[in-house]
Amino acid sequence: MKLHHLCIALLVLVPGYLRAQYTPKLLVLNNAILIDANHRVPSAPKTVIIKGGKIIEVIASGSGSFPDSAVIINLKGKYLLPGLIDSHVHMATDPDGGDNHIHTMQILEQMLYSGVTTVRDMAGDARILAGLARDANTCQISSPDIYYSALMAGASFFKDPRTQASSSGGVAGSMPYMKAITDTTNLVLAVAEAKGCGARGIKLYADLPPGLVDRILKEAESQKITVWSHAWLQQAKPSDLVNAGVNSISHAPLFIHEKLNKVPEAWKKKTYTAEAWDKMVPNLDALFLLMKKHHTVFDATLLTYQKWAISDTTVRWAYEVAKRITARAHAAGVTISAGTDDDQEQFVQDEMRLLVSDAGFSAIDAIVAATIYSAAALNMQASKGSIGKGMDADLLILTRNPLENIDNIKSVDLVIKKGRVYQR
């Protein structure tokens, strides 16, 4: 049966804001214009064939035939992208109770229908996250796929109220997913416990020396679990972490600690011109070269620093620094992912907008950051983040071209996750 002769209506839509979903056994997306890391300019019309939650073929439109049982969606004039990936969220850390179950479920559904099909949770209550991840990754709930971390930090960090909230009913610093690490810690057991709680990776957070970081990385490599890190651990600076072999480092303002021991007080109190900030931000070219050598992903998280700058003048320096460091790293060829660290008040589409408006990214660069590079932050680029045979069928269909205006990333027509179609 020729594709151009058939267009099956997938869903019967209802008025208002009700949402529908459906999983065809064989799904064919016809006449799609592909945009991803391998299609940096819009492709000629393609047909993408999906079965069992995977893309099984990408062919030129009009070149194939399919059984009557196939569900075929005509995407003529529409744009097909990989599903978006937020490389930095926190779903279960709020000490004020904002991460309650009802609110979290609402946010996860909103994220999915906006086009976010995967998130990396960067430390929280793994008892909650394990259940959410299981239900999300098996499509039992309307949610992006969730991959979460087990946190390791120096003992002093566990006075933080977020760690108390995430360890409720237990002892902060002694939970298998939230562990205080010292020179006497049994790292074989600590890493095994991190894996045992279902974590995709280990996150290093605060107050760890370079030697201990090296030991954690070696044990993690032995047990085959990825390690992520804040870009500065008070004792370990960014280059220590890159040399140790962490997969990604987070938060652009922390990069200044490669050259500076502390934030200059004048940055917090004075107002400077753009030209002055250009000169004051440290030169980090050597660090960027090191990151490229080690394929370290840079999780910049601009959005959260912009919000802080708006709410508190004493931290405006952080956004001035963050956007310049991110722009320079991008120009140097560092792999930069798109993460919000925003407690899900805004989604990764707004991080993409800032990458374009404030960090020198083109629209396609921002799309790559929020797809294949965010997949690389998860060490999952072999299965997520691009459109091709064998990749997960996590896809976003837009009605407007995002390369013409990055805000068109919000012109969502359909979202597909693991071959399941979601439509308002």
CORMOWO-V990865 format. One line per field, one symbol per residue. ss: DSSP state (a for helix, b for strand, c for the rest). phi: phi as a letter, one per 20 degrees, with the letter a starting at -180 (. if undefined). burial: I if it has 9 or more other C-alpha atoms within 8 Angstrom, else O. A space follows every 50 residues. Layout:
ss->???
phi->???
burial->???
This chain:
ss->cbaaaccccccccccccccbbbcccbbbbbbbbbbbccbccccccbbbbb bccbbbbbbbccccbcccccbbbbccccbbbbcbbbbbbccccccccccc aaaaaaaaaaaaaacbbbbbbccccaaaaaaaaaaaacccccccbbbbbb bbbcaaaaacaaaaaaccccccbbbccbbbccccccaaaaaaaaaacccc bbbbcccccaaaaaaaaaaaaacccbbbbbcccccccaaaaaaacccbbb caaaaaaaccccccaaaaaccccaaaaaaaccccaaaaaaaaaaccbbbc caaaaaaaaaacaaaaaaaaaaaaaaaaaaaccccbbccccccccccaaa aaaaaaaaccccaaaaaaaccaaaaaaccccccccccccccbccbbbbcc cccccaaaaacbbbbbbccbbbbc
phi->.fffecbeffceedfndfccbadffcdcddmeeecafecfdgffgcdddc bmmcfdaccffndccbfgffeddedgndddcfgfceebccebcffenfef fffffffffffffeoedbcdedoafffffffffffffdmfceagfdccdd ecbffffeefffffffdgncdgncefdbdfdcfeffffffffffffenff bddedblcegffggffffffffelcfcdbgfbdmeeegffffffoffbcd ngffffffddfbfggffedddcfgfffgeefffdgffffffffelfedef lfgfffffffebffdfgffgfgfffffffffenffdedceldlmfcdfgf ffffgffccmfffffffffecffffffemcffccnbdagnegedbcddec fffebffffeefdcccclmeedbf
burial->OIIOOOIOOOOOOOOOOOOIIOOIOIIIIIIIIIIIIOIOOOIOIIIIII IOIIIIIIIIIOOOOOOOOIIIIIIIOIIIIIIIIIIIIIIIIIIOOOIO OOIIIOIIIOIIIIIIIIIIIIIIIIOOIIOIIOIIIOOOOIIIIIIIII IIIIIOIIOOOIIIIIIOOOIIIIIIIIIIIOOOOOIOOIIIIIIOIIII IIIIIIIIIIOIIIIIIOIIIOOOIIIIIIIIIIIIIIIIIIIIIIIIII IIIIIIIIOOOOOOOOIIOOOOOOOOIOOOIOOOOOIIIIIIOIIIIIII IIIIIIOIIOOOOOIIIIIIIIIIIIIOIIOIOIIIIIIIIIIIOOIIII IIIIIIOOIIIOIIOIIIIIIIIIIIIIOIIOOIIIIIIIIIIIIIIIII IIOOOIIIIOIIIIIIIIIIIIII
